[in-house]
Every structure is written in C-alpha cells, then in structure tokens.
Amino acid sequence: MNIELNGESFIPEANVSTVLNLLESLGIPSTKVAVERNLEIVPKTAYGETLLADGDKFEIVHFIGGGSQEADLASAQDDNGFVVAGKKFSSRLLVGTGKYKDFEETRVAIETSGAEIVTVAVRRVNLTDPNQPMLVDYVDPKKYTYLPNTAGCFTADDAVRTLRLAREAGGWNLVKLEVLGDQATLYPNMPETLLAAKALIEDGFDVMVYCSDDPIQAKMLEEMGCCAIMPLGSLIGSGMGILNPVNIALIKQNAKVPVLVDAGVGTASDAAVAMELGCDGVLMNTAIAGAKDPIRMARAMKHAIIAGRESYLAGRMPKKQYADPSSPLAGII
C-alpha cells in the first residue's frame, strides 16, 4: 500500500491499518495533532477505526509559533479589559509565537508581556523527527488562549480548511482569519477575506479578522458577524507603525465589536498610539521577537499598552495654536 503523507509518497509498515496505527508508528502523539484524509478531517475519536487505503492523501498538522501573569499593571483597577466572543481578557496585548530563536525564548517573552491570547500557525508535523519539541510543550494552552490563524493562506478555501484543521487539533472556535493578497506586501485580500469570514461564521467559528484600514469593509465584516475587527497599522513585519491613524479611529468609532490593531507595530510608542486612538488592543509579533532583546521589549510593550489605554481614558488636553502658561501670571514680581 502506498499513501501520500504531508505531500510525500509513503509506504506504511505491514501492520499499520488505521490512522491511530499510523500515528503510533511515526511516534506522533495523537492528542497534539489533527489529521486530514482526502481533504476530510478525521475526528480524534475515529482514529482507531479509520482504515488506510491505497492512494489515500493524509495531512498531519500541529501548532507552531507563528493565562495571564500576575499582571499588576495590565489589569489596572479602572480598566476592566475587553470582551471578545463572550470571554473577558484583562491584558490588551496579544502576541504572536513566531520568529523567536527557540521555544524557551517564546515562553519567557509571552510571560513577560502579560499577554493572555497568543496566535499560533497550523503547519505539517515534521515526520522525520516526530519527537521534536512542540509549542504546546512550552506555551500551555490551558494557561493561555490559543488563537489559531491562517498565516500563509492566499485563498478563502485554504483559510477555511486550515481553521477547520485547527479546531480539530485543539478544539478552539475562536480564530484569527487572514487571507493575504501577495507575498510582497502580505496585504489582506479583502474579497477572499469576506468569502472566508462568511463560510467560517456559518460553520460556527468566532472570527477575529485581519483586514485593511477601510472603514466601509471593516463595517461589512462586523455586520457579517465577525467578533473582532483587526485593521493593519502598516505592512506585516514592517515596523512602520500606525500609518493611517484617521482611518483606524474611524473604524473604532463606528464599531460595536472590539477593534485591535494588527501588524506594523515596531516599538513601544507605536503600541501606545494605537491605544490612544481608542483601540481595544494590539496584536504584535515581530516587534518583540525581532528586537535585540525580545524579553525587555515584551516588558516595554506591556507598559506601552497600559500607558496608551490610561492616556485614552484620561482624555488628552485640547490642542491649541497659542501658548497658555501653566503658572498664573498674576502676582509676578
């Protein structure tokens, strides 16, 4: 018998007849992966009874780097956090799990940031080294809310398929949808994003959606049923900051669901600006992982989110085109 496994031709051992046998022969723990057979997801409960057949095409995937600390500052008394898909989060900082030098640095950075939501990508399991460490061994999904995303998807069909596999692997309905336009800009493909969002919502997913900073399309996604709108600040991984603050503010003003800036943050001041615009949170990855000292930057971002939110709640002074001395002029000698 010959099957296709993660895109490669594979001949199972003679005593391998079911999906469960296949996973065991490869040394892959069945609890940490999802399996797709001929484009159909195999439920974990059916691994032991799903028979292999000649010509079958299998995909075995898991989560890769793509609970809160005692966050004394992240849960300021006068800020009750935000709610998405009916769940409340104290930290307004969401972090990605990719680009770190190793899983240990990923773990420490996330702990230092005080984040409660972490994004994860879905990728094929390394069949040549099934004992290779997995993200779940370092970042406990019981402590943090895993947010599976569709990083690397360029069509609605691929995005929907990826998130269905993610749900099978971890059981999560809360997901982050992103459908990219091209490799050069990683800008969102909005027609495909709208198609994917519709399909996922109909399938019972709670969709947080990466989108352009177009207030009209953002409103369309909200009215469709997305539980959070995530306009880009600037291009993914660019570190250029918030290039169109006016549109971000318009999206927030018109939204009845959380609005979080996604992509483009490069330093702490960028995060503070996003929060001063009234956004409910910021998602970042490269800004922390790409810093010379990721752990220190994670701490800086934690404080920047808090400072920006506090500034927004305090209400800034009005801008004036004239001087207004802070010390009274009366009584000057």
C-alpha positions in Angstrom: 0.0 0.0 0.0 1.2 3.5 -0.9 -0.2 6.7 0.5 0.6 10.4 0.3 1.7 11.8 3.7 2.2 15.5 4.1 2.8 15.8 0.4 5.3 12.9 0.1 4.9 9.3 -1.0 4.9 7.0 2.0 4.6 3.2 2.4 3.2 2.2 5.8 4.5 -0.8 7.7 2.7 -4.0 7.1 0.9 -3.9 10.5 -0.4 -0.3 10.1 -4.0 -0.4 9.0 -5.7 2.6 10.8 -4.9 6.3 11.4 -4.1 5.5 15.0 -1.7 2.8 13.9 -0.1 5.3 11.5 0.5 7.9 14.2 1.9 5.4 16.6 4.3 4.0 14.0 5.5 7.5 13.4 5.8 8.3 17.1 3.4 11.2 16.9 1.1 11.8 20.0 -2.5 11.7 18.7 -3.6 14.3 21.2 -1.3 17.0 19.8 -2.2 16.8 16.1 -5.0 17.0 13.6 -5.4 14.6 10.7 -7.0 15.2 7.3 -7.7 12.3 5.0 -8.6 13.1 1.3 -9.5 16.6 2.3 -11.8 15.4 5.1 -10.9 15.9 8.8 -10.7 12.7 10.7 -12.2 13.2 14.2 -9.8 12.1 17.0 -12.5 9.7 18.2 -12.3 7.9 14.9 -8.5 7.4 14.6 -8.7 3.8 15.7 -11.4 2.9 13.2 -10.4 4.9 10.1 -8.7 2.4 7.8 -5.9 3.4 5.4 -6.4 2.7 1.7 -4.0 2.7 -1.2 -3.8 6.2 -2.7 -5.1 8.0 0.4 -3.8 11.5 0.9 -3.1 12.5 4.5 -2.1 15.7 6.2 -0.9 15.7 9.8 -0.6 19.1 11.3 0.1 20.8 14.6 0.6 24.3 16.0 3.8 26.2 15.7 5.0 29.6 16.8 3.6 31.8 14.3 -3.3 32.6 31.1 -2.0 35.6 32.4 0.8 36.5 34.7 0.3 38.4 37.9 -0.1 41.4 35.6 -0.2 44.2 38.3 -0.2 46.9 35.6 -2.1 45.0 32.8 -5.2 44.9 35.0 -5.4 48.5 36.1 -8.3 48.9 38.5 -10.1 51.4 36.3 -9.8 49.3 33.2 -11.8 46.1 33.0 -10.2 44.8 29.9 -12.2 43.8 26.8 -14.6 41.0 25.8 -14.4 39.0 22.6 -16.7 36.2 21.8 -18.2 36.3 25.3 -14.8 35.9 27.0 -13.2 38.6 29.1 -9.4 39.3 28.9 -7.5 41.6 31.2 -4.5 42.1 29.0 -5.0 44.2 25.9 -1.7 42.9 24.4 -1.9 39.9 22.1 1.3 38.3 20.9 2.4 36.0 18.2 4.6 33.0 18.8 6.8 33.0 15.7 10.4 34.3 14.9 11.9 33.7 18.3 15.2 31.9 18.5 13.6 28.9 20.3 10.6 27.9 22.2 12.1 28.8 25.6 12.6 32.4 24.5 9.0 32.3 23.2 7.8 31.2 26.6 9.7 33.8 28.6 8.7 36.6 26.3 5.0 35.8 26.5 5.1 35.5 30.3 6.9 38.9 30.5 4.4 40.6 28.2 1.5 39.6 30.4 -0.5 38.6 27.3 -3.4 36.1 27.7 -4.0 35.5 23.9 -1.3 34.1 21.7 -1.6 33.5 18.0 -0.4 30.1 16.5 0.0 28.9 13.0 -1.0 25.5 11.7 1.7 23.5 9.9 2.6 20.0 8.9 4.2 17.8 11.6 7.9 17.0 11.0 7.7 13.3 10.1 11.5 12.9 10.1 11.7 13.9 13.7 8.3 13.4 15.4 10.0 13.9 18.9 10.9 17.4 18.0 9.6 19.8 20.7 6.2 21.4 20.0 4.9 24.8 21.0 2.3 23.2 23.4 5.2 21.8 25.4 6.3 25.3 26.3 3.2 27.6 26.0 0.5 25.8 27.9 -2.9 26.0 26.1 -4.6 25.6 29.5 -2.9 28.8 30.7 -3.2 30.9 27.5 -5.9 31.3 24.9 -4.6 29.9 21.7 -5.7 31.9 18.7 -5.1 29.8 15.5 -4.5 31.9 12.5 -4.3 31.4 8.8 -0.8 32.9 8.2 0.3 31.9 4.7 -3.1 31.5 3.2 -3.9 33.3 0.0 -7.4 32.0 -0.8 -10.6 31.7 1.1 -10.7 27.9 0.6 -7.2 27.4 2.1 -8.0 29.6 5.1 -11.3 27.8 5.9 -9.6 24.4 5.5 -6.7 25.5 7.8 -9.0 26.7 10.6 -11.1 23.5 10.4 -8.0 21.5 11.0 -7.0 23.9 13.8 -10.4 23.3 15.5 -9.9 19.5 15.2 -6.3 19.8 16.7 -7.2 21.9 19.7 -10.9 22.3 19.9 -10.9 26.1 19.6 -13.7 28.1 17.9 -12.1 31.5 18.4 -9.8 32.0 15.4 -7.9 34.7 13.6 -8.7 34.9 9.9 -6.2 36.4 7.5 -6.2 35.9 3.7 -3.2 37.5 2.1 -3.0 39.2 -1.3 0.6 38.6 -2.3 4.0 37.6 -0.9 5.5 41.1 -1.4 3.1 43.1 0.8 1.1 40.5 2.8 -1.7 43.0 2.4 -5.2 41.5 3.1 -7.1 40.2 0.1 -10.5 41.7 1.1 -12.8 39.8 -1.4 -11.3 36.5 -0.3 -11.4 37.6 3.3 -15.1 38.3 3.1 -15.8 34.9 1.5 -13.8 33.1 4.1 -15.4 35.0 7.0 -18.9 34.1 5.8 -18.0 30.4 5.5 -16.4 30.3 8.9 -19.2 32.1 10.7 -21.7 29.8 9.1 -19.6 26.9 10.4 -19.8 28.1 14.0 -16.4 29.8 14.3 -15.9 33.1 16.3 -13.9 35.1 13.8 -11.4 37.8 14.6 -10.4 39.2 11.2 -7.3 40.8 9.8 -8.4 43.5 7.3 -7.4 46.7 5.5 -7.9 50.0 7.3 -11.0 50.7 5.1 -13.9 51.7 7.4 -16.5 50.5 5.0 -15.2 47.0 4.6 -14.5 46.8 8.3 -18.2 47.6 8.9 -19.2 44.9 6.4 -17.1 42.3 8.3 -18.7 43.4 11.6 -22.2 43.2 10.2 -21.5 39.8 8.8 -20.8 38.5 12.3 -17.1 38.8 13.0 -16.4 39.1 16.7 -13.4 41.5 16.4 -12.0 43.7 13.6 -8.2 43.8 13.2 -7.1 46.5 10.7 -3.4 46.7 9.9 -1.4 49.6 11.2 1.1 49.1 8.4 2.5 46.1 6.5 3.1 42.9 8.4 6.6 42.8 9.9 7.5 46.3 8.6 7.7 48.1 11.9 6.5 51.3 10.3 3.9 51.9 13.0 0.4 53.4 12.5 0.4 55.0 9.1 -3.3 55.9 8.9 -4.5 56.8 12.3 -7.5 58.7 11.0 -9.0 55.5 9.4 -8.2 53.4 12.5 -10.0 55.9 14.6 -13.0 55.9 12.2 -13.2 52.1 12.3 -13.2 52.2 16.1 -15.8 55.0 16.4 -18.2 53.0 14.1 -17.7 49.6 15.6 -19.8 47.7 18.2 -17.2 44.9 18.5 -13.6 45.1 19.7 -11.1 46.8 17.3 -7.4 45.7 17.6 -4.5 47.0 15.5 -2.9 44.1 13.8 0.5 44.3 12.1 3.1 47.1 11.6 3.9 47.9 15.2 7.7 48.4 15.6 8.3 49.9 19.0 6.5 50.8 22.3 5.4 54.2 21.1 3.5 52.7 18.2 1.6 50.5 20.6 0.8 53.5 22.8 -0.5 55.4 19.8 -2.8 52.6 18.8 -4.3 52.5 22.3 -4.6 56.3 22.4 -6.8 56.1 19.3 -9.2 54.1 21.5 -8.4 50.6 20.1 -9.3 47.7 22.4 -5.9 46.0 21.9 -2.9 45.4 19.8 -1.5 42.2 18.3 2.2 42.1 17.6 4.9 39.5 16.9 8.0 40.8 15.1 8.1 44.0 17.2 9.0 41.8 20.2 10.7 38.7 18.5 12.8 40.9 16.2 14.1 43.2 18.9 17.7 42.9 20.0 16.4 42.0 23.5 13.0 40.4 23.0 12.3 39.9 26.7 12.9 43.6 27.5 10.8 44.6 24.5 8.0 42.4 25.7 8.1 44.2 29.0 8.2 47.6 27.2 5.1 46.6 25.1 3.2 45.6 28.2 3.8 49.0 29.7 3.1 50.9 26.5 -0.3 49.2 26.1 -1.2 50.2 29.6 0.1 53.8 29.2 -1.8 54.3 25.9 -5.0 53.0 27.4 -4.7 55.1 30.5 -4.0 58.2 28.3 -7.1 57.5 26.2 -9.3 57.0 29.3 -7.8 60.2 30.9 -8.7 62.3 27.9 -5.9 64.4 26.4 -5.8 68.2 26.7 -7.1 70.1 23.6 -4.5 71.2 21.0 -4.1 75.0 20.7 -2.4 77.3 18.3 -1.3 79.6 21.1 0.7 79.4 24.3 -1.1 79.0 27.6 1.3 79.3 30.6 0.8 76.7 33.3 1.8 79.2 36.0 -0.5 82.1 36.7 0.7 85.5 35.5 -1.0 87.4 38.3 1.3 88.4 41.1 4.5 88.3 39.1 7.2 90.5 40.7 
